[in-house]
Amino acid sequence: MAVRKVNLMLDEDLVRRARQQDVAERDKSDGQIVEDALAVYLGLRALDEARAQGTLASEEADRLAVQEVRAVRRSRSRA
């Protein structure tokens, strides 16, 4: 991953609130917290885009997701 220094002006309260969301966030730099938040935002946007392109009904997609989670859990319990 290429890293480039970017200067931003951020609301200190937002960064503080993001840091308080998880105990693990307390040791991270402000820059890492912002990077993590952007990664989550972009991941959610990608998920929304994928859902919009999907042809399955919501109920069918949920059924398939549950089926896959159960299959993974079964395989892990056997290991």
C-alpha positions in Angstrom: 0.0 0.0 0.0 1.4 3.4 -1.0 1.5 5.9 1.8 1.3 9.6 1.2 1.2 12.3 3.9 -2.0 14.2 3.9 -2.8 17.1 6.2 -6.4 17.3 7.4 -8.3 19.4 9.8 -10.6 17.2 11.9 -13.2 17.8 14.5 -11.4 16.7 17.7 -14.7 15.5 19.2 -15.2 13.1 16.3 -11.7 11.7 16.7 -12.3 11.4 20.5 -15.6 9.6 19.9 -14.1 7.2 17.4 -11.3 6.4 19.9 -13.9 5.7 22.6 -15.8 3.2 20.5 -13.3 0.4 21.2 -10.6 0.0 23.9 -8.1 -1.1 21.3 -8.5 2.4 19.6 -7.0 4.1 22.7 -3.4 3.3 21.7 -3.8 4.2 18.1 -2.7 7.5 16.5 -5.3 9.9 15.3 -4.1 9.1 11.7 -4.7 5.4 12.3 -8.2 6.0 13.7 -9.0 8.1 10.6 -7.6 5.4 8.3 -9.7 2.8 10.0 -12.8 4.9 9.8 -12.3 5.4 6.1 -11.7 1.7 5.5 -14.9 0.9 7.2 -16.8 3.6 5.2 -15.4 2.3 1.9 -16.1 -1.3 2.8 -19.7 -0.4 3.6 -20.0 1.6 0.4 -18.7 -1.4 -1.6 -21.2 -3.7 0.2 -24.0 -1.4 -0.7 -22.9 -1.3 -4.3 -22.7 -5.1 -4.4 -26.1 -5.4 -2.9 -27.5 -3.0 -5.5 -26.1 -5.1 -8.3 -27.3 -8.4 -6.9 -30.3 -10.2 -8.3 -31.3 -12.1 -5.1 -34.2 -11.1 -3.0 -33.2 -10.0 0.5 -34.7 -13.1 2.0 -32.9 -15.4 -0.3 -29.6 -13.6 0.3 -30.1 -13.9 4.0 -30.9 -17.6 3.8 -27.8 -18.2 1.7 -25.6 -16.2 4.2 -26.9 -18.2 7.2 -26.4 -21.4 5.3 -22.7 -20.5 4.6 -22.1 -19.4 8.2 -23.4 -22.6 9.5 -21.2 -24.6 7.0 -18.1 -22.7 8.2 -19.0 -23.3 11.8 -19.5 -27.1 11.1 -16.1 -27.3 9.4 -14.4 -25.5 12.2 -16.0 -27.7 14.9 -14.7 -30.8 13.0 -11.1 -29.5 12.9 
